[in-house]
Amino acid sequence: MNRGWLSLACLTLLMFLLASPAEAKRRKKTKKVDVTAEVEEPAQSEAPPEASEETAIEDSDEADASTQKIKSKSGMVFGLAPGLYFEDSGRDGSRKVAINEPLDESGDYSSANLLSINAYLLFPLGQPTRFGFGLRYAGNYKTEPEGDDTSYSYGHMLDLYAQLEYIIDSLPLVDLILGARAGLSTLLPGGDFADEIDALQAQGVDVWSVPRLGGFIAPLVHVRLPLHENFALRGGLSFTAGRMFLFNTEQTVQGVPFAIDWQLNILRYGFTVGAEVAL
């Protein structure tokens, strides 16, 4: 009986010893598969970041393309620019009859009309400088003397000028333009000024009804926004200082000494917005 229990115990121990190496081998194999899965798992998870990085690069390229500055074509340019202007000008004037004290006809004034238009043609002198010619028309030049509700019209004002400018194109989206205009102002007598000329002529004074001339200089600061290599919007500020000569006559009229001297001292602030087209 004891020998039977002993035989059963030995058989059980033998089966346990035989089963242990197989179980250890099975566990080792299972662990190896799990490790392989863990190694392969990150490889699968790395794909999305690469895809997202490529998408980010593409989006960045598209954003750079959309904000890339358009370069204006170099060459001859025609520009048209309407604008507003304001004046803080004055007239220096005096009139003397016989031996009487001269009558002071001076006074400060502002402009009663606000609109003007510029047209110009510019040629490249080599980057980044341009030079050309233009004209400015301000319509009927009407003034409002300070402290007086009445207006005084001189006639039609036309400026003919030369223009030189320097372009700074290193800004992100726009170009900065620094320049100056200088030229000849022409006044075609009309309105109250033409009536004054007619009255003096009727008294025998030798004054003519010809256009009056003057000169001016006008520094400017503008900004240009290229929309196409052949087209750009342009706007900015200018300051004009000029002088217009109206009367400078001294003579004897029917035995009576007579003298009249009028000139306009012009200080003008302008703002224009227009367009340029490369030809």
C-alpha positions, 0 to 999 in steps of 0.5 A: 500500500505504501509502495503504491502511494510512493509510486504515485508520488514519484509519477506526479513529480516526474510529470511536473518536472517534464511539464515545467520546461515546456511551460517555461518555453511557452512563456518565453515564446509568448513574451517574445511575441509581446515584445515584438508587438511592442516594438512594432507598435511605435513604428505604426504610431510614427506614421501620423506625425510624419504625415502631419509634418508634411501637411504643416510644411505644405500649409507653410509653403501655401501661406508664404506664397499667398503673402509673397510680395509682387515685384513691379515691372521696371520701365516707363510708368503712367500714373493718374492720381486725384486728391485733396488739398488744403492751403495756408497761403497769403497774398502780398499786395499794395496799391499806390495812387499819386503821393498817397500812402500805399494801400495794403491789399495783403491778407492770408487765405485758405482755398475754397476748393479742395479737389485736384488731379495729377497725371505723370509719366516716369522713366527709370534712371536705374534702380531704384530711381525714376524721373519724369514729368507731370501736370496738376490741375486744380480747377478754378482757384478760389480763395477764402480770406481769413475773417471774411465770408466772401470768396475771391476767384483767380481763374484756372490753375495748372502746374507743370512739373518735373518729378524725381523719386527714390523707391525703397522696395525692402518693405514686406508688402508695399514700396516706400517712395521718397521724391520731389516735384518742381516746376512752373505754375500757370494761372489763366485769369478768370472770375474776380481777378479777370474783373480786376484786370478789366477795371485797371485796363479801363483806367488806362493801366498797362496790365495784360490779360495773359496767363500769370506765371510762378514756381513751386517745389513739393517734396512728397512721401508716398506708398505703392502697393503692387497688385500686378507686375504692370499695375499698382495703387499709390497714395501719399502726402505732399507739401508745396511751397510756391509763389505766383506773380500777378501784378508788378506795374508802376507808371503814370496814368493821365499824369497821376503816378500809379503802382500796383504789386500783387503776388501769391505765397502758396503753402499747400498740403496735399493727399492723393490716391491713384494708380500706376500702369507700366507701359 
